Amino acid sequence: MTHAIKPFVQLGYAYALKGDISTAETYLQKLKDEAETNPDKTYSLDFATLYTGLNRPDEAFQYLEECMKLKLGPMTFLNISPVWKPLKSDPRLTQALINIGLH
């Protein structure tokens, strides 16, 4: 099972950072639809990524918590991946890094 961020989620993240919220939310809806169609798959990392780009940290951290509970491999990059840079000033990120032993 892979936990790579899906290409369309990466596009949605990029549109969100660019300020094109409408297009980013289109990709968010696509992700929601895919998650509903495939309930046996994990989409936590994808949702966390998109919500981070959309500057919705509460939702992002909700899914990051799920990623940590599932012990997803990409969480080892939480402190160095530029995807999470918008969350750097949030104390919840520091706590997440402590929880997974990266701080």
Contacts in CASP RR format, 6 or more apart in sequence:
PFRMAT RR
TARGET T0000
AUTHOR 0000-0000-0000
METHOD contacts of the structure
MODEL  1
MTHAIKPFVQLGYAYALKGDISTAETYLQKLKDEAETNPDKTYSLDFATL
YTGLNRPDEAFQYLEECMKLKLGPMTFLNISPVWKPLKSDPRLTQALINI
GLH
1 42 0 8 1.000
3 42 0 8 1.000
3 45 0 8 1.000
3 72 0 8 1.000
3 73 0 8 1.000
3 74 0 8 1.000
4 74 0 8 1.000
5 13 0 8 1.000
5 45 0 8 1.000
5 46 0 8 1.000
5 49 0 8 1.000
5 74 0 8 1.000
5 83 0 8 1.000
6 31 0 8 1.000
6 46 0 8 1.000
8 27 0 8 1.000
8 30 0 8 1.000
8 31 0 8 1.000
9 27 0 8 1.000
9 31 0 8 1.000
9 46 0 8 1.000
9 49 0 8 1.000
9 50 0 8 1.000
10 49 0 8 1.000
11 27 0 8 1.000
12 23 0 8 1.000
12 24 0 8 1.000
12 26 0 8 1.000
12 27 0 8 1.000
12 28 0 8 1.000
12 50 0 8 1.000
12 53 0 8 1.000
13 24 0 8 1.000
13 49 0 8 1.000
13 50 0 8 1.000
13 52 0 8 1.000
13 53 0 8 1.000
13 83 0 8 1.000
15 21 0 8 1.000
15 23 0 8 1.000
15 24 0 8 1.000
15 27 0 8 1.000
16 24 0 8 1.000
16 50 0 8 1.000
16 53 0 8 1.000
16 54 0 8 1.000
16 55 0 8 1.000
17 53 0 8 1.000
17 86 0 8 1.000
21 54 0 8 1.000
24 50 0 8 1.000
24 53 0 8 1.000
24 54 0 8 1.000
25 54 0 8 1.000
27 50 0 8 1.000
28 50 0 8 1.000
28 51 0 8 1.000
28 54 0 8 1.000
31 43 0 8 1.000
31 46 0 8 1.000
31 47 0 8 1.000
31 50 0 8 1.000
34 43 0 8 1.000
35 41 0 8 1.000
35 43 0 8 1.000
35 47 0 8 1.000
42 70 0 8 1.000
42 72 0 8 1.000
44 63 0 8 1.000
44 64 0 8 1.000
44 66 0 8 1.000
44 67 0 8 1.000
44 70 0 8 1.000
44 72 0 8 1.000
45 63 0 8 1.000
45 67 0 8 1.000
45 72 0 8 1.000
45 74 0 8 1.000
47 59 0 8 1.000
47 60 0 8 1.000
47 63 0 8 1.000
48 60 0 8 1.000
48 61 0 8 1.000
48 63 0 8 1.000
48 64 0 8 1.000
48 67 0 8 1.000
49 60 0 8 1.000
49 83 0 8 1.000
51 57 0 8 1.000
51 59 0 8 1.000
51 60 0 8 1.000
51 63 0 8 1.000
52 60 0 8 1.000
52 83 0 8 1.000
52 84 0 8 1.000
52 86 0 8 1.000
52 87 0 8 1.000
53 60 0 8 1.000
53 86 0 8 1.000
55 86 0 8 1.000
57 86 0 8 1.000
57 87 0 8 1.000
57 90 0 8 1.000
57 92 0 8 1.000
60 87 0 8 1.000
61 87 0 8 1.000
61 90 0 8 1.000
61 92 0 8 1.000
61 96 0 8 1.000
64 75 0 8 1.000
64 78 0 8 1.000
64 96 0 8 1.000
65 96 0 8 1.000
67 74 0 8 1.000
67 75 0 8 1.000
68 75 0 8 1.000
68 96 0 8 1.000
68 99 0 8 1.000
68 100 0 8 1.000
74 81 0 8 1.000
75 100 0 8 1.000
76 100 0 8 1.000
76 102 0 8 1.000
78 84 0 8 1.000
78 93 0 8 1.000
78 96 0 8 1.000
78 97 0 8 1.000
78 100 0 8 1.000
78 102 0 8 1.000
79 97 0 8 1.000
79 102 0 8 1.000
79 103 0 8 1.000
84 93 0 8 1.000
87 93 0 8 1.000
94 103 0 8 1.000
97 103 0 8 1.000
END
